[in-house]
Amino acid sequence: MGDFPNVTAWHELTDATLAADPDLGPRLGAALTTLGMTSPEKDELLSSLEGRQDPAAVLLVRVAAFAGPSTEPWVPPAPATVAEMDAALSAAETLRSTLAPALARGPVELSSVPAMPAALARALSPDRAGELAIELLELCPAQGTERDRLSALRAFVVHTRDLDTARMPVARLVRAGIRVRAGLPPEYPGVADLLARVRTPRLLSGLALAIAEGADPAAILAVVEHVARLRSRGSTPVTGRVESTRTSVPPPAASLPPEEPLGSPPGRLPRRTKSSAGGVFGRIAKRWRSALPMGGDPHEGPLEERVDDLAAGTPSESAHPEGDGGAGADHPAYPRIDVSTGTGRSDVVVVEQEFLVTVGLGRRRDHTLTSTGVLTVSAEELIDVVLVFDPHSLATTAPTRQTLRVTAADPYPSVTLPFVASYIDAELPVERRIGVHYVRQGQVVGIAWRTVVAVNSVAEVAGAAPATTRDHRLINLSPLLDETPPDLVVGICAADGADGRRLVWTVYPGVDGEAALDGPRSAPMDDTAAGFAKALRFKIQFGSDPDALYQELAGAGATLGRIVPASVRSVIRAVVEDATRPVAPTILLLTEELHLPWELVTFQPPLVSSWGGDAPFLGAHAAIGRWPLSEGEPRPVPRPTVEVVKAAVLSAKYDGVTKWGKLDDAEAEAAEVTELFGAVSVPPTIRAVADLFGGTPAAQLVHVALHGQFDTEGTAEGLVLLAVDAAGTQTAKATFFSPLAAENGHLAAGPFVFLNACQVGADRAVLGDYGGFASTLLRIGATGVVAPLWNVDDDVAAAMAREFYAATWSAPADERVSVAEAVRRARARYTVEGVTQRVPGVSPTLVAFQCLAHPQLRLTGA
């Protein structure tokens, strides 16, 4: 059955049990869920059930959805020498010959019959170990007093606890065990204490065979429940040859009261004499019948402690019990999002009908996903997976934040959750996106997306257009995991709606921050992002009253603040207003939205921090770095440092150029930056600028002091350069180097680029929407870009550049700040008081610049 034939065992036992007694289904499902399964088994099991709707298939789908990591921590048997195997055979014969007459005489005290030394028991061959187990079990009386039978079963458990279980004859053992344990309470020791150490596929196949050979399916189910109970406590390792320090039962029962069942943990209540249909498994079965929420975690924690968590979906502290695999070497893993629709097509779902989404880690790259690529994980590492989706388009009853543990036994863990697609109307598209953020210690380390198609009925499935699959990789997030990660990561993604008026938000504080939200949030906008940004640019471009401009920007900030969901605002406020911080907090925006100036966000009541002073804007209180979640190759890399060896400066003299006034301050600024870095001057011509963005000269810092223009029609936008005549001489005619032209470039040196597209007087224009030119530079290799979203004043922009390099480069090494922090300091100067008093240099230019970079990006010397 596919690549993982072990799943056949799950089918065999389920089919045999339901064929014999369909009413046992709920109890069987609860017990199988507790056994857990590996991610490959889940994959193959769900694949084998595709399109099936029979009762056994429905039960197994739910088992796969609920099951946690496998509870069988398999340890390969240690090789034994010939001498050890001979000694083991001799010891086994001695044990059998000693125990047989002792049992025949009556009750046996464990201390009266020495157990085989653990080393010899582990050296016994698997076949002989199975034979010995059968021989010892058949010596146990099926009649007599409860005390006598209990004593014999205790002896059996102790004398088989170190045997190799690789080839235990499960069907024979369970039939004999049922005979011996007939009439005893389910908690009493017996064959289940040995079978709990048998690997799950062999166990289930053997139990199915026992039913086929005539065993009572209810009695078989009681064994499964007992095995599940033992495994859920973490007290019974399932190994080939267990370590001597790990036993399947507590110390010899001579120390226990006769009436206390063997294997009971300290402080446990007295034994129960009612059947297993009641008690713990009875309650689980009841919840199973009543359609418990599939977002619960029935595999987590001791069974008795986590029953009540099933309905609430509350994770337990012991969600991943110790002993499920030792620490292993680091290994690569890839994002995984699989959809099981039940429609016959894995890319098509029917609205208002439940489908399953399996998320986690995979062994190989899935080329139908858009993702950030390979992750490096290690055994015993915890990875949180956060589901990201449009809550108006898709819904789930499960917690959207799940914790996975990578183990040696399960190096690629996953979890399966139920989803429902909302009804298709005019506002919702056919295609719906399901995303996952992978979070390690509070930091986002991976992102992946899958698209499915929603149809209104099963009849439409076959004719539905295929879902969009894009083998694209997003940004490389590994540099964000350095020793100084951001204090807060905010994810901003597009919703499924086609009108562009809704965004989906996630937020992740740093390790020491507030608890992260458990799922995506969304909030509507009154206008599209592009429309809002365009209107704001025009207001700044054509406005002249400083007071009016400030009020416009503050009003825009208030509007943007309302777009941010309230729960996200509360986390941002907690990070920003943390008075214990020695420096201003850092925020990384991972965003698909490339228009809106989130740095202008304002909250009510206003943010208060020692860093932002009286400035109301978020970007004055926190150093914000943006990084676009763009697709395609090459992938931009948000590095935390740029080592500047060589710099290049691009500027122009606009003497006599029609429509483009002379930039005296920009020319002076360019000269100062050239001297500061010993930079190369680049001529303002198309050919020279194409070479510059093509990597010649190979500079690690590029400073641009020019006119720039953004044109929504795309006909005249970009850097304003000077055309050349037939002889190659510069003329007084303007030409444009556009974002499209920059796509031809390749910035192999990974430079930091400062786009100071200065303006002057009435010649107010703006270097384009940073989602165009600046993000293009990132895509072709820039490590970071600082650029304005709207028009800037020549004198203020030049002064900002001086202050910027003074803080990031010229200051003593221990006083230098990050690029984002230098931009934050400029924003903090834009206050209502400064505007009202007409303080020189206080203009909208101070808040025009965005930093597209790692929020900790610093410039360093060679």
SELUMFI-224567 format. One record per residue (C-alpha): residue in three letters; y, x, z. Coordinates in steps of 0.2 Angstrom, whole numbers, plus 5000, padded with zeros to 4 digits. Example, Ala and Ser with C-alpha at 12.3 -4.5 7.8 and 13.67 -1.06 7.14 Angstrom:
// SELUMFI-224567
ala497850625039
ser499550685036
END
This chain:
// SELUMFI-224567
met500050005000
gly501450114993
asp501850275001
phe501450225019
pro499750145019
asn499750125038
val500749965036
thr499049885031
ala498649885049
trp500049775053
his499549645040
glu497649655045
leu497949605063
thr499349475059
asp498249395046
ala496649395057
thr497549325072
leu498549185063
ala496949135053
ala496049115070
asp497449035080
pro499149005072
asp499848955089
leu499649145094
gly501049195082
pro502549195094
arg501549295107
leu500949415094
gly502649445087
ala503349485104
ala502049605107
leu502049695090
thr503949705092
thr503749805108
leu502549925100
gly503949975088
met503750065072
thr504450215062
ser505750195049
pro504550225035
glu503450095041
lys504849975042
asp505350015024
glu503549995017
leu503249835028
leu504749745022
ser504449805004
ser502649735005
leu503349565011
glu504549544997
gly504549364990
arg503149305003
gln503549155013
asp501849125022
pro501849115041
ala501049295043
ala502449365031
val503849275041
leu503149335057
leu503049515051
val504849515044
arg505549465061
val504449605069
ala505249735057
ala506949665060
phe506749675079
ala505649825081
gly506349975089
pro505750155087
ser503950185088
thr503250195106
glu501850315101
pro502550495104
trp501150585095
val500750765099
pro499650855087
pro498050915096
ala497951095101
pro496551195092
ala495051225104
thr493951375103
val492051365100
ala491751415118
glu493051285124
met492151145114
asp490451195120
ala491051195138
ala491851025135
leu490250955129
ser489351015144
ala490650945155
ala490550775147
glu488650765149
thr488850815167
leu490150675170
arg489050545162
ser487550595171
thr488450595188
leu489450445186
ala488050335179
pro487050325195
ala488550325206
leu489150165197
ala487450085198
arg487450105217
gly489050005219
pro490950035221
val491450215217
glu492850305226
leu493850415213
ser493750555225
ser491850555225
val491650595207
pro492650745200
ala493550705184
met493350825169
pro494650965170
ala496050915158
ala495851065147
leu494051025144
ala494350845141
arg495650895128
ala494451015120
leu493150885117
ser493050835099
pro493750665094
asp492150595089
arg491250645105
ala492850585115
gly492550415107
glu490750415111
leu491050465129
ala492350325132
ile491050195125
glu489750265137
leu490850265152
leu491450085148
glu489750015146
leu489350085163
cys490649975171
pro489849805178
ala490349645170
gln489849545185
gly490049565204
thr491549565216
glu493349585209
arg493549745220
asp491949825213
arg492449795195
leu494149855199
ser493550015206
ala492450045191
leu493850015179
arg494950135189
ala493650265187
phe493550235168
val495450255166
val495550415176
his494050495167
thr494650455150
arg496550495152
asp496450665144
leu495250625130
asp495750645112
thr496150475105
ala496250525086
arg494550435082
met494350315096
pro493150165091
val494450035094
ala493349885089
arg491849935100
leu492949985115
val493949825115
arg492449715113
ala491649805128
gly493249805137
ile493449615136
arg491749595143
val492049705158
arg493749635162
ala493349445159
gly494149345173
leu495249485180
pro497149475180
pro497949545164
glu498949685174
tyr497249765180
pro496749925172
gly495549925158
val495249975141
ala497049945136
asp497550095147
leu496550205135
leu497050105119
ala498850125123
arg498650315118
val497850275102
arg499050285087
thr499750115082
pro498950095064
arg497150135071
leu497450025086
leu497949875075
ser496549895062
gly495249915076
leu495949755084
ala495849665068
leu494049715065
ala493649655082
ile494249485078
ala493349485062
glu491749535071
gly491949375082
ala493049435097
asp494149305105
pro495849325097
ala496749265113
ala495849405122
ile496249525109
leu498049475110
ala498049505129
val497549685125
val498949705113
glu500149635127
his499449755140
val499649905128
ala501449845124
arg501849835143
leu501150005146
arg502050085132
ser503749995136
arg503650085153
gly503550255145
ser502150295157
thr500750305144
pro500950445131
val500050415115
thr499450595110
gly497950685103
arg497750795118
val499050765131
glu499950895141
ser499150915158
thr500850865166
arg500850695157
thr499550565163
ser499250395158
val499050325175
pro499750365193
pro498850475205
pro497050425211
ala496950245217
ala496350295234
ser498150305239
leu498450125233
pro498149965242
pro496549885235
glu497449735229
glu498849835220
pro498449845201
leu498350025195
gly499850075185
ser501049975194
pro502750065197
pro503350095215
gly504149935222
arg503349815210
leu502949645215
pro501149605221
arg500049565207
arg500049405197
thr498549305194
lys499149195181
ser498749225163
ser499749325151
ala500349165143
gly501649155157
gly502649295165
val503549425154
phe502649395138
gly502749205140
arg504649215142
ile504749325127
ala503649205117
lys504749065122
arg506249145116
trp505349195100
arg504949015097
ser506848965100
ala507449085087
leu508249215098
pro509649305090
met509049445079
gly510449555085
gly509549585101
asp508649745105
pro506949685111
his506249865110
glu507449935123
gly507149975141
pro505649925153
leu504949765147
glu505349675163
glu507149735164
arg507649695146
val506949515143
asp508649435147
asp509449555135
leu508549485120
ala509649335119
ala511249425124
gly510949575112
thr511449695126
pro510849875124
ser509949955138
glu510250125146
ser508450165142
ala508450115124
his507650275119
pro506350325132
glu506050505135
gly504550575127
asp504650495110
gly504750665102
gly505250835107
ala506850915101
gly506750985083
ala507651085071
asp509251025062
his508750925046
pro509750845032
ala509850655032
tyr510750535020
pro511550365023
arg510450215021
ile510850035017
asp509449925011
val509449745008
ser507949625009
thr508449465002
gly506849365000
thr507449304983
gly506449424972
arg508049534969
ser508649654981
asp510449644975
val510649454975
val510849344990
val510949154992
val512449095001
glu512149015019
gln510349085018
glu509849235030
phe509449405022
leu509049565031
val510049725030
thr509249895036
val510450025040
gly510150205046
leu509650375040
gly508550415025
arg507550565019
arg508350565002
arg510050524994
asp510150344987
his511050354971
thr511450164971
leu512650194986
thr514350254987
ser514350375002
thr515050535009
gly513350625006
val512150725017
leu512250735036
thr511550865047
val510650785062
ser509450855075
ala508050785086
glu508650685102
glu510350655094
leu511250485096
ile512050415080
asp513050255081
val513050145065
val514450025063
leu514349885050
val515949865040
phe516149705030
asp517349565027
pro517049445041
his517649305030
ser516349345016
leu514849395027
ala514249355044
thr512949425056
thr512349365074
ala511949545078
pro513049675087
thr513849765072
arg513849935082
gln512049995085
thr511450165092
leu510050255084
arg509150405091
val508450545080
thr506850605087
ala505450725080
ala504350575078
asp505650465070
pro506850595061
tyr507650455050
pro507950305062
ser508550135056
val508949965062
thr508749795053
leu510049655056
pro510249475049
phe511649425038
val512249275029
ala513449265014
ser514849135016
tyr514948995003
ile515749044987
asp517448964983
ala518949004974
glu519449144987
leu517849234988
pro517149344975
val515349344969
glu515149524974
arg515149564993
arg515149745000
ile514149805016
gly514749965023
val514150075037
his515150205047
tyr514150335055
val514850395072
arg514450545082
gln515250565099
gly516750455094
gln517050535077
val516650465060
val515450585052
gly514850475037
ile515250325027
ala514250225014
trp514450065004
arg513249944995
thr513749794985
val512649634983
val512949474972
ala513049304981
val512449154971
asn512548964977
ser510648924975
val508949004972
ala509048934955
glu510449054950
val509549214956
ala508649254940
gly510249234929
ala511449324941
ala512349484934
pro511749644943
ala512749704957
thr513849854954
thr513050014959
arg514050174959
asp513350344962
his514950404969
arg515250514984
leu516750494995
ile517650625005
asn516850765014
leu517050725032
ser516350885040
pro518050975043
leu518550825054
leu517250885066
asp518051045071
glu518551095089
thr520150985088
pro519650815081
pro520950675079
asp521250575095
leu521050415085
val520250375068
val520750205060
gly519750145045
ile520750025033
cys519649955019
ala519849815006
ala519149645009
asp518049554997
gly519449434992
ala520149464975
asp521949424979
gly522249594989
arg522949495004
arg521649545017
leu521149715025
val519649755035
trp519949865050
thr518849985061
val519550095075
tyr518650245084
pro519550335098
gly519050515102
val517650555115
asp518850525130
gly519750375123
glu519450195126
ala517850105121
ala517850085102
leu517749915095
asp516049845090
gly516449785073
pro517649755059
arg519249655061
ser520349575048
ala522049505046
pro522949425032
met524549485023
asp525949375016
asp526049485000
thr524949604991
ala525049784997
ala525749844981
gly527049704980
phe527649744998
ala527849924995
lys528749894978
ala529949774986
leu530249905000
arg530650044988
phe531849944979
lys532749894995
ile532950075000
gln533350124982
phe534850004979
gly535449984997
ser536950085004
asp537350015021
pro536450125034
asp536349985047
ala535649865034
leu534349995028
tyr533750025046
gln533549845050
glu532549825033
leu531349965038
ala531249905056
gly530849725049
ala529549805037
gly528749885053
ala528649725062
thr527849645047
leu526549785046
gly526249775064
arg525749595063
ile524449645049
val523549755061
pro522349655071
ala522749625090
ser521249715096
val521549865085
arg523349865091
ser522749875109
val521750025106
ile523150115096
arg524350075111
ala523150145124
val522950305114
val524850325110
glu525450285128
asp524250395137
ala525450485149
thr524150625152
arg524250695135
pro525050865134
val525550845116
ala525850695104
pro524150605099
thr523450625082
ile522850485071
leu521850495055
leu521950345043
leu520350335032
thr521050215020
glu520650125004
glu522450055005
leu523650174996
his525250084996
leu525850025013
pro526850145025
trp525850115041
glu526850255049
leu528250125050
val527150005061
thr528049935076
phe527349835090
gln527949715103
pro528349765116
pro528949925108
leu527850085110
val528350195124
ser528050385124
ser528850545128
trp528550605110
gly529350465100
gly530850435111
asp531850275106
ala531150275088
pro530150115086
phe528950175073
leu527150215076
gly527350375066
ala528650435078
his527450425092
ala525950495084
ala525550635071
ile524750535057
gly523650605043
arg523050495029
trp521550525019
pro521150405004
leu519350345003
ser519350374985
glu517750394974
gly517250524961
glu517150704959
pro517650834964
arg517750764982
pro519350804992
val519150905008
pro520250875023
arg520251055030
pro521051095047
thr521851255041
val522651335026
glu522751525026
val524351565015
val524151725005
lys525251674990
ala526551534988
ala527351454972
val528951364971
leu529451244958
ser531251184956
ala532451154942
lys534351164937
tyr534850994930
asp536451054923
gly536950934909
val535350834910
thr535750654906
lys535350534920
trp534850674932
gly536150744943
lys536250924949
leu535250954965
asp536251094974
asp535351074991
ala533651074982
glu534051234973
ala534651314989
glu533051254997
ala531951324984
ala532751494985
glu532551495004
val530651445003
thr530451574989
glu531151715001
leu530151645016
phe528451665008
gly528851794995
ala528351654983
val528251654964
ser529551544955
val528751424942
pro529751374927
pro530051184926
thr529151154910
ile527651054906
arg526551204901
ala527051304917
val526751154928
ala525051114920
asp524551294923
leu525251284941
phe524151134945
gly522751214935
gly522651354948
thr523851484940
pro524551564950
ala523151544963
ala524351494977
gln523851424994
leu525551344996
val526551254983
his528251184987
val529151064974
ala531051034975
leu531350924960
his531950754955
gly530450624954
gln530250454948
phe529050314950
asp528850184937
thr527750034940
glu527450024921
gly526850204920
thr527950254905
ala529150374914
glu528550434930
gly528150594939
leu529050754941
val530650764931
leu530550934921
leu531451004907
ala530850994889
val530751154878
asp531251164860
ala530251234845
ala530651414851
gly530051384869
thr531751384876
gln532151254890
thr533351114885
ala534450994894
lys533250854890
ala532150774904
thr530250754902
phe528950694915
phe527450774922
ser526450624927
pro524950594939
leu523850564923
ala524350734917
ala523950814934
glu522150744932
asn521850894921
gly522151014935
his521051104947
leu521751184963
ala520351294967
ala521351384980
gly521451224991
pro523351234993
phe524551135004
val525851054993
phe527550994999
leu528250874986
asn530050864991
ala530650764976
cys532450764981
gln533750644976
val535650644976
gly537050524975
ala536850384963
asp535350464955
arg534250384967
ala532450384961
val530750414969
leu529250524967
gly527950394964
asp526850294975
tyr525950424985
gly524350334980
gly524650404962
phe525350584962
ala524950644979
ser523150574980
thr522850644962
leu523250814970
leu522050794983
arg520750744971
ile520950904961
gly520851014976
ala522351014987
thr521951025005
gly523450925010
val525050845003
val526750795011
ala527650674999
pro528950535000
leu528550354997
trp530350304992
asn531950394988
val532650534998
asp534350615000
asp534550784993
asp535450865009
val534250775021
ala532750825012
ala533251005011
ala533651005030
met531950925033
ala531051065023
arg531951205033
glu531451115050
phe529651095043
tyr529351275039
ala530251335055
ala529051235065
thr527451265055
trp527651445049
ser529151535056
ala528851495074
pro527851615085
ala526051595083
asp525751505099
glu527151385096
arg526751325078
val526351145075
ser525251055063
val525950985047
ala525750805053
glu526650845069
ala528150925060
val528350765050
arg528150655066
arg529650755074
ala530750705059
arg530250525060
ala530650525079
arg532550565074
tyr532750395065
thr533350285079
val534550135079
glu535750235090
gly535750385078
val536050255063
thr537450165073
gln538350325078
arg538150395060
val537350555066
pro537250675052
gly535550685044
val534950515051
ser534450415036
pro532850335029
thr532350505021
leu531750545039
val530350415038
ala530050425019
phe528750555020
gln526850535022
cys525650665027
leu524050655017
ala522950785026
his521850815041
pro523050775056
gln522750945063
leu523151045047
arg524051205051
leu524751345040
thr524151515045
gly524451695039
ala523251815031
END
